[in-house]
Amino acid sequence: MKAIYQQGAADAPVLVLLHGTGGDEQSLLEVGKALDPQASLLGIRGNVLENGMPRYFKRLAEGVYDEADLALRGDELADFIRQAAKEYNFSLAQVVLVGYSNGANIAIRLLLNDSDHFKKAILYHAMYPVENLPTNSLPDTHVFLSFGRNDPIVSLSDSAYVQEIFTSRGAALSTVWTPSHQLTYEEVEHSRMWLTEQ
């Protein structure tokens, strides 16, 4: 996977930046700096192409995931982050997954299916239309979520389902609502404040 790493303070969080469809490893660097200027930043490019646009996993149609590919790519991403932790000498306990749209979606896969290693996340405009979920509890997981009230991609029911995934497993959740699917300054600021409390 193609990635960029920017070293921060040794005791600061490591923000793993996961872009939306059509983005790349640099798309969320400025968001990462806004969240915590002291943090190390690991931006990772999705290695699936859809009409020439990078994504993290395949989909069969709009809002319909290729769940086998999601599982494969989720495991690949988790392994990549573990290798990066060894290469750049940081602890997985420092990691905060920061995902927007498609990046937030695959971050949910890591939080659910690799919960021993990934326990904190900032997820902007996620959806997760997956029914075959692990039945684990997540009492040590802390998640910031933002959704759009009039999001043309993520419906209100999709948003509610993502919230239910985490609340039903005992995760600590903070949710902010925005107008649409676009990432806004306000939600970044809300997530920055959330991060300072973690």
KADAZI-V504085 format. One record per residue. RES is the residue in one letter. OMEGA is omega in radians with two decimals (none if undefined). Layout:
# KADAZI-V504085
RES;OMEGA
RES;OMEGA
This chain:
# KADAZI-V504085
M;3.13
K;-3.05
A;3.03
I;-3.14
Y;3.07
Q;-3.07
Q;3.05
G;3.10
A;-3.03
A;-3.08
D;-3.13
A;3.08
P;2.96
V;-3.11
L;3.09
V;-2.97
L;-3.04
L;-2.97
H;3.00
G;3.13
T;-3.14
G;3.11
G;3.09
D;-3.04
E;-3.13
Q;-2.98
S;-3.04
L;-3.12
L;-3.13
E;3.05
V;3.11
G;3.12
K;3.11
A;-3.13
L;3.14
D;-3.12
P;-3.13
Q;-3.03
A;2.88
S;-3.08
L;3.06
L;3.10
G;-3.05
I;3.11
R;3.02
G;-3.05
N;2.98
V;3.10
L;3.02
E;-3.06
N;3.10
G;-3.08
M;3.14
P;3.03
R;3.13
Y;3.10
F;-3.11
K;2.97
R;-3.11
L;3.10
A;3.09
E;3.13
G;3.11
V;-3.05
Y;2.88
D;-2.96
E;3.07
A;3.12
D;3.08
L;3.13
A;3.14
L;-3.08
R;3.08
G;3.10
D;3.10
E;-3.12
L;3.12
A;3.11
D;3.14
F;3.13
I;3.10
R;3.10
Q;3.11
A;3.11
A;3.09
K;-3.08
E;-3.06
Y;3.00
N;2.98
F;-3.14
S;3.07
L;3.08
A;3.11
Q;-2.97
V;2.92
V;3.08
L;3.12
V;-3.05
G;3.03
Y;3.04
S;-3.11
N;3.08
G;3.07
A;-3.12
N;-3.14
I;3.05
A;3.09
I;3.09
R;-3.14
L;-3.14
L;-3.12
L;-2.95
N;3.09
D;-2.97
S;3.07
D;-3.06
H;-3.04
F;-2.98
K;-3.12
K;-3.13
A;2.94
I;-3.01
L;3.13
Y;2.98
H;3.13
A;2.90
M;-3.08
Y;-3.11
P;-3.10
V;-3.10
E;-3.10
N;-3.07
L;3.03
P;-3.07
T;-3.09
N;3.00
S;-3.04
L;-3.06
P;-3.12
D;-3.11
T;-3.13
H;-3.02
V;2.94
F;3.14
L;2.92
S;3.14
F;3.08
G;3.13
R;3.12
N;-3.12
D;-3.13
P;-3.10
I;-3.10
V;-3.11
S;3.08
L;3.11
S;3.04
D;3.13
S;3.14
A;-3.14
Y;3.10
V;3.10
Q;-3.12
E;3.10
I;-3.06
F;-3.11
T;-3.13
S;3.13
R;3.04
G;3.12
A;3.04
A;-2.96
L;2.98
S;-3.03
T;3.09
V;3.12
W;3.14
T;-3.10
P;-2.96
S;-3.07
H;-3.09
Q;3.09
L;-3.04
T;3.07
Y;-3.07
E;-3.11
E;3.04
V;3.12
E;3.08
H;-3.13
S;3.06
R;3.13
M;3.09
W;-3.07
L;-3.14
T;-3.11
E;-3.08
Q;none
